[in-house]
Amino acid sequence: MKKIKAVMVGQPNVGKSSIINAISNARLHVGNFAGVTVEKKEVEVRKGEYEIDIVDLPGIYSLHAYTPEEQVTKRYLLEESYDVIINVVDANVLQRNLVFTLQLLDMRKKTILVVNMVDEVEQKGGHIDAAKLSELLGIPVILTSAKEKKGVDEILDRVIEIYHQPKCGCKIYYNEKIEEEIESLAKILLKSPHFTDYDQARFYVIRLLEKDEDIYRIVHDLPIFLELHEALGEAMRRLQLEFDVEDVRDLFADERNALAKSIVMQVMQLPRQETLTDKIDKILIHPVLGLPIFLFFMWALFQLTFQIGSLPVDYLDQTVTNFANWLKGILPPGDFNSIITDGVIPAVGAIIMFLPNILILFLGINLLEQTGYMARAAFLLDGFLKKFGLQGKAFIPLVSGFGCTVPAYMAARTLKNPKDRLITMLILGFMNCSARLPVYVLLISAFFATNSAGNILFAIYIGGAILGLFVAKILRMVLFKGEPEPFVMEMPPYRFPSLKALAMELWIKAKLFIKKAGTFIAGAAMIIWFLSSYPHHPELESRYLQKIEQVQNSEQKAQLQNELAAKKLELSYLGQFGKMIEPVFAPLGFDWRLSVATISGLAAKEVIVSTLATLYAVAEADEHSSTLVQKLREYVDFKAAVALIVIIMIYSPCVAAMSTFYAEVPQWAWRTFYTIYPNVLAWILAFSVYHVLALLGL
């Protein structure tokens, strides 16, 4: 069995994974690249007498790598051993993708070009001449549609075919003056015994002219470095004078853009009639109507999230209560019975009740992404974000923050400028993640009218985002002076969402949520139960039990039972901790219970709900008044509830999110600032809101 190793590389979202999934009889292995957390996908497939190993490299826009994923891909291309490069490009944005292809062809390695999503071009009445494209580039070209499994099987045949060729037949050359400088410098490199291949020397020279630090480090220790360094400087000066450019990198970028444009003009035909996408875009990205339409979509999404998501809440609440009561009667009396029926089940149940709300929110966001509207939203908000000192591409991690802050921090890697990336990461906590949704729904249900609930939820999410923008503006003016980098994003065609993909995404989200509720939240609930149940006070219990036995009136008995539960809770470890931190939160109208719940939210925002369920519903005998909403109305003031909402909107995200920030930002100064400033800001704004409401008599 002969082995061939191929690497699949291309810009993000060109469909590499879809092509790998479409290759029949392939065995997929998923792991991480050595030393980093970047995912590595590898497939093994047999074709005749050949065993082909294909490594799917992370998406990369250019060999000028910025993000960790791009660095991994670049390092693999430069340092690892492989036989064939499979370069995948998107037919819809062929010219932009070919710029990276031309960089790959500089390497002069055996390369195949796979033009994916060609079906979308053909649906528009367009056509790509694969033979002409192959002739111009000097490499095999395959037209594919991974979605329709068209042309995918041909990839393996071409890999085997090009494997047997002596070398790449690439035909790409630059301007005559540029090639003269490349050849002159390559001759110096070839003086070193480390270089025996002209093609490799030529590639290294191009990268050196483009100020590639990775290549510079490789040649720095060679004996011919001094001669090369001097000649390189002179070559750059000559090219700058010849082409009137300040940076030779701009010269190569212009050359590749011109080549890519010329090639596409020769091989691609598109009808000039207005497409359906163009017609829709006239409305959705209209300079005046575009932004109000986007805000309307977001408002409608939050209305649906609350109105539809709240329908099964009472049913789920009653189911959880009935299950807890049933289990209480089956399990033997004692601590184990109490920890399960009074601690874990009410806490986990309080979280599970909000699963419908979260799934509706995720469904809406996924629909916006799959249809192609999210890219339009980024375009609409680009100019708006720049007014607040944010780079347009920041929209992607900011929107991701509405789902979960952890991947949002990772999505910020796409921002190449360190200042832009750090500002974006410092305000991501203001984008209300889905974990906060159960807390908001609970507090809105308890303290606001049902007919205005959706509007309140929308106001919370928009309010958090607007506050984040103002903080970004202040950070840009005070700590990160300078203008954000310009932002360019192609507009994908509108696509009908894949129902299978939507269902799978929702299933994964639901499974992860339930798993978190059944493990982490349940564990937190056990800890909260233990702290709220111990130490025992037999004398107190005995005294109250005597009083209860002497009373005949059922209402007085219930009142005494509630008093006993309240005193036991107040004397517990949790009560002692709450009393200790209460002075910090007292100016916000919080009692010790709300103070404890607020601190517990640092573990995970959903824990606030389960903590409140434990603190306000423990030892409650009357099942008709045991719902958390009713207990909150009884014990929490409206002003304090609004202050709590403000705190949750602003203060530090969960431990997992904070850990991700620390991993992404190694500087301790910024870690410290990130840890302190949102909590101080949250307290100040919550204090202000509480006292303004007090002045208004609310």
C-alpha positions in Angstrom: 0.0 0.0 0.0 1.6 3.3 -1.1 1.1 6.3 1.2 0.4 9.9 0.1 0.2 12.8 2.5 -1.9 15.8 1.5 -2.8 19.0 3.3 -6.1 20.8 2.6 -5.8 24.5 3.0 -7.9 27.6 2.2 -9.4 30.7 3.6 -12.2 30.3 6.3 -15.7 29.3 5.2 -14.7 27.9 1.8 -16.1 24.4 2.6 -13.0 22.4 3.4 -14.8 20.4 6.2 -17.8 19.8 3.9 -15.5 18.4 1.2 -13.8 16.1 3.7 -17.2 14.9 4.9 -18.3 14.3 1.3 -15.3 12.1 0.5 -16.7 8.5 0.7 -15.3 5.8 3.0 -13.0 8.2 4.9 -12.0 7.7 8.5 -12.0 11.0 10.4 -9.6 11.6 13.3 -10.0 14.8 15.4 -7.4 16.0 17.9 -5.3 19.0 18.6 -2.0 20.2 17.0 0.9 19.6 19.2 1.4 22.3 21.9 -1.7 24.3 21.0 -5.5 24.0 21.5 -6.2 24.5 17.8 -8.3 21.6 16.4 -6.7 19.2 14.0 -8.8 17.1 11.6 -7.3 14.3 9.6 -8.9 11.7 7.3 -7.5 8.5 5.9 -9.0 7.2 2.6 -8.0 4.4 0.3 -8.1 4.7 -3.4 -6.9 1.6 -5.3 -3.4 0.8 -4.2 -2.9 4.2 -2.4 -3.6 5.2 1.2 -4.2 9.0 1.2 -3.9 10.9 4.4 -5.5 14.4 4.2 -4.8 16.9 7.0 -7.5 19.7 7.1 -5.5 22.8 8.2 -7.3 25.7 10.0 -8.6 28.5 7.8 -6.0 31.1 6.8 -6.4 34.3 4.9 -2.7 34.9 4.1 0.8 33.7 4.8 1.0 36.9 6.9 -0.4 35.0 9.8 -2.0 36.8 12.8 -4.3 34.5 14.7 -3.2 31.2 16.5 -5.0 29.2 13.8 -3.3 31.0 11.0 0.1 30.5 12.7 -0.5 26.8 13.0 -1.4 26.5 9.3 1.6 28.6 8.2 4.0 26.6 10.4 2.6 23.3 9.1 3.0 24.5 5.4 6.6 25.7 6.0 8.0 23.0 8.4 6.1 19.7 8.0 6.6 17.0 5.4 3.8 16.4 2.9 3.4 15.5 -0.8 0.5 17.5 -2.1 -1.4 20.8 -1.3 -5.1 20.8 -1.9 -6.1 24.5 -2.0 -9.9 25.0 -1.6 -11.4 28.2 -2.8 -15.0 29.6 -2.8 -16.3 30.1 -6.4 -18.5 33.0 -5.2 -15.5 35.1 -4.2 -12.9 33.5 -6.5 -10.8 36.6 -7.1 -10.3 37.3 -3.3 -9.5 33.6 -2.7 -7.0 33.4 -5.6 -4.8 36.0 -3.9 -3.9 33.4 -1.2 -3.6 30.7 -4.0 -0.9 32.8 -5.6 1.0 32.9 -2.3 0.9 29.1 -2.1 2.1 28.8 -5.7 5.2 30.8 -4.6 6.2 27.7 -2.7 6.4 25.7 -6.0 5.0 22.6 -4.3 2.6 20.1 -6.0 -0.7 21.8 -5.8 -4.4 21.1 -6.8 -7.0 23.9 -6.9 -10.5 22.9 -5.8 -13.1 25.5 -6.7 -16.0 24.7 -4.3 -19.6 25.9 -4.3 -19.6 26.1 -8.1 -23.3 25.1 -8.0 -24.1 28.6 -6.5 -22.4 30.3 -9.4 -24.2 28.1 -11.9 -27.5 28.9 -10.3 -26.9 32.5 -11.0 -26.3 31.6 -14.7 -22.5 31.8 -14.3 -19.7 29.6 -15.6 -16.1 28.9 -14.7 -13.7 27.5 -17.3 -11.7 25.0 -15.3 -9.4 24.1 -18.3 -8.5 27.8 -18.8 -7.9 28.3 -15.1 -5.7 25.3 -15.0 -3.7 26.5 -18.0 -3.2 30.0 -16.5 -2.1 28.7 -13.1 -0.2 25.6 -14.3 -1.9 23.3 -11.8 -4.9 20.9 -11.9 -8.3 22.6 -11.2 -11.4 20.7 -10.1 -14.9 22.3 -9.9 -16.8 20.9 -6.9 -20.0 21.3 -4.9 -19.6 19.6 -1.6 -23.3 20.1 -0.9 -24.2 18.1 -4.0 -21.2 15.8 -3.8 -20.3 17.0 -7.3 -16.6 16.6 -8.4 -15.5 15.5 -4.9 -14.4 12.0 -5.9 -12.1 13.5 -8.6 -9.9 15.1 -5.9 -8.4 11.8 -5.0 -7.6 10.9 -8.6 -5.9 14.3 -9.1 -3.9 13.8 -5.9 -2.6 10.5 -7.1 -1.9 11.9 -10.6 0.1 15.0 -9.4 1.9 12.9 -6.8 3.7 11.1 -9.7 4.7 14.4 -11.4 8.4 15.5 -10.8 7.4 19.0 -9.6 4.7 21.7 -9.7 4.0 23.2 -13.1 3.2 26.6 -11.6 3.3 29.4 -14.1 3.0 32.5 -11.8 5.7 35.1 -12.1 5.7 38.8 -11.1 6.8 42.0 -12.9 10.1 41.7 -14.7 11.9 44.1 -12.3 10.6 42.1 -9.2 11.8 38.8 -10.7 15.3 40.3 -11.3 15.6 41.1 -7.7 14.2 37.8 -6.6 16.7 35.9 -8.8 19.7 38.0 -7.6 18.8 37.4 -3.9 18.1 33.6 -4.5 21.7 33.2 -5.9 23.0 34.5 -2.6 20.8 32.0 -0.6 22.0 29.2 -2.8 25.6 29.8 -1.7 24.6 28.3 1.6 24.7 24.4 1.8 21.3 24.6 3.5 19.7 25.5 0.1 20.0 23.2 -2.9 16.6 23.9 -4.5 16.1 27.1 -6.4 12.3 27.0 -6.0 12.7 27.0 -2.2 15.3 29.8 -2.3 13.0 31.8 -4.5 10.1 31.3 -2.1 12.2 32.4 0.9 13.4 35.5 -0.9 9.8 36.5 -1.7 8.9 36.0 2.0 11.9 38.1 3.1 11.0 40.9 0.7 7.5 40.8 2.4 9.2 41.1 5.8 8.2 37.6 7.1 9.7 37.3 10.6 9.5 33.5 10.6 11.6 33.2 7.5 14.0 35.9 8.7 14.6 33.9 11.9 15.4 30.8 9.8 18.1 32.6 7.6 19.5 34.7 10.5 22.0 32.1 11.6 23.3 31.2 8.1 26.9 32.1 7.2 25.7 34.1 4.2 23.3 36.2 6.3 25.3 39.4 6.4 25.7 39.4 2.6 22.0 38.6 2.2 20.8 41.2 4.7 22.7 44.0 2.9 21.5 42.8 -0.6 18.0 42.5 0.7 18.0 46.1 2.0 19.3 47.4 -1.4 16.7 45.4 -3.3 13.9 46.8 -1.2 15.1 50.4 -1.8 15.3 49.8 -5.6 11.8 48.3 -5.7 10.4 51.2 -3.6 11.9 53.8 -6.0 11.0 51.8 -9.1 7.3 51.4 -8.2 6.9 54.4 -5.9 5.7 52.4 -2.9 6.6 52.9 0.8 6.4 49.2 1.6 7.4 46.3 -0.7 4.6 44.3 0.9 2.1 46.6 -0.8 3.8 46.0 -4.1 3.4 42.2 -3.8 -0.2 42.7 -2.7 -1.0 44.9 -5.7 0.7 42.4 -8.0 -1.3 39.4 -6.7 -4.6 41.4 -6.8 -3.9 42.4 -10.4 -3.1 38.8 -11.3 -6.1 37.4 -9.6 -8.4 40.0 -11.2 -6.9 39.2 -14.7 -7.3 35.5 -14.2 -10.9 35.7 -13.0 -11.8 38.0 -16.0 -10.5 35.3 -18.3 -12.1 32.2 -16.7 -15.3 33.3 -15.1 -18.5 34.5 -16.7 -21.4 35.9 -14.7 -24.7 37.3 -16.0 -25.2 40.9 -15.5 -28.8 40.8 -14.5 -29.8 41.7 -11.0 -29.9 38.6 -8.7 -32.4 37.9 -6.0 -29.6 38.6 -3.5 -29.1 42.1 -5.0 -32.9 42.8 -4.8 -33.1 41.7 -1.1 -29.9 43.7 -0.3 -31.5 46.9 -1.7 -33.9 46.7 1.3 -31.9 45.0 4.0 -28.7 47.0 3.7 -30.4 50.3 2.7 -28.5 53.2 4.1 -31.6 54.6 5.9 -33.8 51.5 6.4 -31.1 48.9 7.0 -30.4 49.6 10.7 -34.1 49.9 11.8 -34.8 46.6 10.0 -32.0 44.9 11.9 -33.2 46.3 15.2 -36.7 45.2 14.4 -35.4 41.6 13.7 -33.6 41.6 17.1 -36.7 43.0 18.9 -38.9 40.3 17.3 -36.4 37.6 18.3 -36.5 38.7 22.0 -40.3 38.9 21.9 -40.4 35.3 20.6 -37.8 34.2 23.1 -40.0 35.5 26.0 -43.5 34.9 24.8 -43.1 31.4 23.3 -40.4 30.3 25.7 -42.6 31.1 28.7 -45.5 28.9 27.5 -44.2 25.6 28.9 -42.7 27.1 32.1 -45.7 26.5 34.4 -45.9 22.9 33.1 -42.2 22.3 33.7 -42.4 24.0 37.1 -45.3 21.8 38.2 -43.6 18.6 36.8 -40.4 19.4 38.8 -42.4 20.1 42.0 -44.5 16.8 41.6 -41.3 14.8 40.9 -39.6 16.3 44.0 -42.6 15.5 46.2 -42.9 12.0 44.8 -39.2 11.3 45.5 -39.5 12.8 49.0 -42.1 10.2 49.8 -40.0 7.3 48.4 -36.6 8.1 49.8 -35.9 7.4 53.5 -36.0 10.5 55.7 -32.7 12.2 56.4 -30.0 14.4 54.9 -29.8 12.5 51.6 -33.5 12.9 51.1 -33.3 16.6 51.8 -30.2 17.3 49.7 -31.9 15.6 46.7 -35.5 16.9 47.0 -34.8 20.3 48.7 -31.5 21.0 47.1 -30.6 19.4 43.8 -34.0 18.8 42.1 -35.4 22.4 42.8 -32.1 23.9 41.7 -31.7 21.9 38.5 -35.4 22.2 37.8 -35.2 26.0 38.1 -32.6 26.0 35.4 -34.3 23.4 33.1 -37.4 25.6 33.0 -35.6 28.2 30.9 -34.3 25.7 28.3 -37.1 26.7 25.8 -36.1 30.4 26.0 -32.4 29.6 25.4 -33.2 27.3 22.4 -35.4 30.0 20.8 -32.6 32.6 21.1 -30.0 30.2 19.6 -32.4 29.3 16.8 -32.8 32.9 15.9 -29.1 33.7 15.9 -28.3 30.5 13.9 -31.0 31.5 11.3 -29.4 34.9 10.9 -26.0 33.3 10.4 -27.1 30.5 8.0 -29.2 32.8 5.7 -26.2 35.2 5.2 -27.9 38.1 7.0 -25.3 38.2 9.8 -22.6 39.5 7.3 -25.1 42.2 6.3 -25.5 43.2 9.9 -21.7 43.5 10.2 -21.7 45.8 7.1 -24.6 47.9 8.5 -22.9 48.3 11.9 -19.3 48.8 10.6 -19.6 52.6 10.4 -21.6 52.8 13.6 -18.9 50.7 15.5 -16.1 52.9 14.2 -17.7 55.9 16.0 -17.1 54.0 19.3 -13.5 53.2 18.4 -14.2 49.5 17.4 -13.1 47.8 14.3 -15.9 46.6 12.1 -14.9 43.0 12.4 -15.6 43.3 16.2 -19.2 42.7 15.3 -18.6 38.9 15.0 -17.3 38.3 18.5 -19.8 40.8 19.9 -22.7 38.8 18.4 -21.1 35.6 19.5 -21.1 37.0 23.0 -24.9 36.8 23.0 -24.5 33.1 22.9 -21.5 32.4 25.1 -18.6 34.6 26.1 -16.0 31.8 25.9 -16.1 31.3 22.1 -16.6 35.1 21.7 -13.2 35.7 23.3 -11.8 33.1 20.9 -13.6 34.8 17.9 -11.8 38.0 18.8 -8.6 36.4 17.4 -9.7 37.4 14.0 -9.0 41.0 14.8 -5.4 41.4 13.7 -4.6 44.6 15.5 -3.7 43.9 19.2 -5.4 47.2 20.3 -8.6 46.4 18.5 -8.6 42.8 19.8 -8.1 43.9 23.4 -10.7 46.6 23.4 -13.2 44.2 22.0 -12.4 41.5 24.6 -12.7 44.1 27.4 -16.3 44.9 26.5 -17.5 41.4 25.6 -18.9 40.9 29.1 -21.5 43.6 28.4 -23.0 41.4 25.6 -25.5 39.3 27.7 -24.7 35.6 27.2 -27.4 33.0 27.2 -26.5 31.9 30.7 -28.0 35.2 32.0 -31.2 34.7 30.2 -32.8 32.4 32.9 -32.1 35.1 35.6 -33.6 37.9 33.4 -36.7 35.8 32.6 -37.1 35.0 36.3 -36.8 38.6 37.5 -38.9 40.1 34.6 -41.7 37.5 35.4 -41.6 38.5 39.0 -41.5 42.3 38.7 -42.8 43.4 35.3 -46.2 43.1 33.6 -46.5 40.1 31.2 -47.4 42.3 28.2 -44.2 44.3 28.5 -41.9 41.4 29.3 -40.4 41.0 25.8 -39.8 44.7 25.5 -38.0 44.7 28.9 -35.8 41.8 27.8 -34.9 43.5 24.5 -34.1 46.7 26.5 -31.7 44.8 28.8 -29.8 43.2 25.9 -29.7 46.4 23.8 -28.8 48.4 27.0 -25.9 46.1 27.8 -24.6 46.4 24.2 -24.9 50.2 24.2 -23.1 50.5 27.5 -20.4 48.3 26.1 -20.0 50.7 23.2 -19.6 53.7 25.4 -17.0 51.9 27.5 -15.2 51.0 24.3 -15.2 54.7 23.3 -13.7 55.7 26.7 -11.1 52.9 26.4 -10.1 54.1 22.9 -9.8 57.7 24.1 -7.9 57.0 27.3 -6.0 53.8 27.0 -5.9 52.8 23.3 -5.4 56.0 21.4 -5.5 55.7 17.6 -7.9 54.7 14.9 -9.2 51.2 14.4 -8.0 49.3 11.3 -10.3 49.3 8.2 -12.5 46.3 7.8 -13.4 44.4 4.6 -15.9 41.5 4.4 -17.5 39.9 1.4 -21.2 39.5 1.2 -22.2 35.8 0.8 -25.3 35.1 -1.3 -28.5 34.5 0.7 -28.9 30.8 1.4 -31.9 28.8 2.6 -30.9 27.5 6.0 -30.3 23.8 6.4 -33.0 22.4 8.6 -30.7 19.4 9.5 -27.9 21.7 10.5 -30.3 23.9 12.6 -31.7 20.8 14.3 -28.3 19.4 15.0 -27.0 22.8 16.4 -30.0 23.1 18.7 -29.6 19.5 19.9 -26.0 20.1 20.7 -26.9 23.3 22.6 -29.7 21.5 24.5 -27.5 18.5 25.4 -24.7 20.8 26.7 -27.2 22.9 28.7 -28.8 19.8 30.3 -25.4 18.3 30.9 -24.3 21.5 32.6 -27.5 21.6 34.7 -27.1 18.0 35.7 -23.5 18.2 36.7 -22.1 21.6 37.4 -25.4 23.2 38.5 -26.3 20.1 40.5 -22.9 20.2 42.2 -23.2 23.9 43.0 -26.7 23.2 44.3 -25.3 20.5 46.7 -22.7 22.9 48.0 -25.4 25.7 48.5 -27.7 23.2 50.2 -24.9 22.0 52.6 -23.9 25.6 53.5 -27.6 26.5 54.0 -28.4 23.4 56.1 -25.5 23.3 58.4 -24.6 23.6 61.3 -27.7 22.1 63.0 -29.3 24.0 65.9 -31.2 21.3 68.0 -32.2 23.7 70.7 -33.7 26.2 68.3 -35.6 23.4 66.5 -36.9 21.9 69.7 -38.1 25.3 71.0 -40.0 26.0 67.8 -41.4 22.5 67.5 -42.9 22.9 71.0 -44.5 26.2 69.9 -45.9 24.6 66.8 -47.4 21.7 68.8 -49.1 24.2 71.2 -50.8 26.1 68.3 -54.0 24.8 66.8 -54.4 27.3 64.0 -53.0 26.0 60.7 -52.0 29.5 59.5 -50.1 30.2 62.7 -48.4 26.8 62.4 -47.2 27.6 58.9 -46.0 31.0 60.1 -43.9 29.4 62.8 -42.5 26.8 60.4 -41.5 29.6 58.1 -39.9 31.5 61.0 -37.9 28.4 62.0 -36.7 27.9 58.4 -35.7 31.5 58.1 -33.8 31.4 61.4 -32.0 28.1 60.5 -31.0 29.6 57.2 -29.8 32.8 58.8 -27.6 30.9 61.3 -26.2 28.5 58.6 -22.7 28.8 57.1 -24.4 30.4 54.0 -26.2 32.9 56.2 -23.0 33.8 58.1 -21.2 34.3 54.7 -24.1 36.4 53.5 -24.1 38.6 56.6 -20.3 39.1 56.2 -20.7 40.4 52.6 -24.0 42.1 53.1 -22.5 45.6 53.9 -21.0 45.7 50.4 -24.4 45.1 48.8 -26.7 46.8 51.4 -26.5 50.2 49.6 -28.1 48.5 46.6 -31.1 47.3 48.7 -29.8 43.7 48.7 -30.4 41.5 51.8 -27.8 38.8 52.6 -29.7 36.3 50.3 -29.4 38.4 47.2 -25.8 39.1 48.1 -25.0 35.4 48.2 -26.8 34.8 44.9 -24.9 37.6 43.2 -21.5 36.1 44.3 -22.6 32.6 43.3 -23.2 34.0 39.7 -19.4 34.3 39.3 -19.3 30.5 39.1 -22.0 30.4 36.3 -24.8 32.9 35.8 -27.5 30.2 35.9 -26.4 29.3 39.5 -28.1 32.6 40.6 -31.5 31.0 39.8 -30.7 27.8 41.6 -29.2 29.7 44.6 -32.3 31.9 44.9 -34.4 28.7 44.6 -32.6 27.3 47.6 -32.4 30.5 49.7 -36.1 31.4 49.2 -37.9 28.1 48.9 -36.1 25.8 51.5 -38.6 24.2 54.0 -41.6 25.7 52.3 -44.5 23.4 52.9 -47.3 25.0 50.9 -46.9 23.7 47.3 -49.1 26.5 45.9 -46.8 29.3 47.1 -43.5 27.5 46.5 -42.8 29.0 43.1 -39.7 31.1 43.0 -41.5 34.0 41.3 -43.9 34.3 44.2 -41.2 34.1 46.8 -39.2 36.9 45.1 -42.2 39.1 45.0 -42.7 38.5 48.7 -39.1 39.1 49.8 -37.4 41.4 47.2 -38.1 45.1 46.6 -38.6 46.3 43.0 -35.7 48.7 43.3 -33.4 46.0 44.5 -34.6 43.7 41.7 -33.7 46.3 39.0 -30.3 46.9 40.7 -29.7 43.1 40.6 -30.5 43.1 36.8 -27.9 46.0 36.4 -25.3 44.0 38.4 -25.9 40.9 36.3 -25.6 42.9 33.0 -22.2 44.4 33.9 -20.2 42.4 36.4 -17.6 39.8 35.6 -18.7 36.8 33.5 -18.4 33.2 34.7 -15.2 31.6 35.8 -14.9 29.7 32.4 -15.1 33.0 30.5 -12.6 34.7 32.8 -10.2 31.8 32.4 -10.4 32.1 28.6 -9.6 35.8 28.8 -6.6 35.1 31.0 -5.4 32.4 28.4 -5.8 34.8 25.5 -4.3 37.9 27.2 -1.0 37.0 29.0 -0.3 40.5 30.4 -1.0 40.7 34.1 -1.8 44.4 34.0 -4.7 43.8 31.6 -5.8 40.7 33.5 -6.0 42.8 36.7 -7.8 45.6 35.0 -10.3 43.2 33.4 -11.0 41.5 36.8 -11.6 44.8 38.7 -13.2 47.4 36.4 -16.6 45.7 35.4 -17.4 44.9 39.1 -16.7 48.5 40.2 -18.7 49.8 37.3 -21.6 47.4 38.0 -21.8 48.5 41.7 -21.7 52.2 40.8 -24.4 51.9 38.2 -26.6 49.6 40.3 -26.3 52.1 43.3 -27.3 55.0 41.0 -30.3 53.1 39.5 -31.5 52.0 43.0 -31.4 55.5 44.4 -32.9 57.2 41.3 -35.9 54.7 41.6 -36.1 55.5 45.3 -36.3 59.3 44.5 -39.1 58.5 41.9 -41.0 56.7 44.7 -40.9 53.3 43.0 
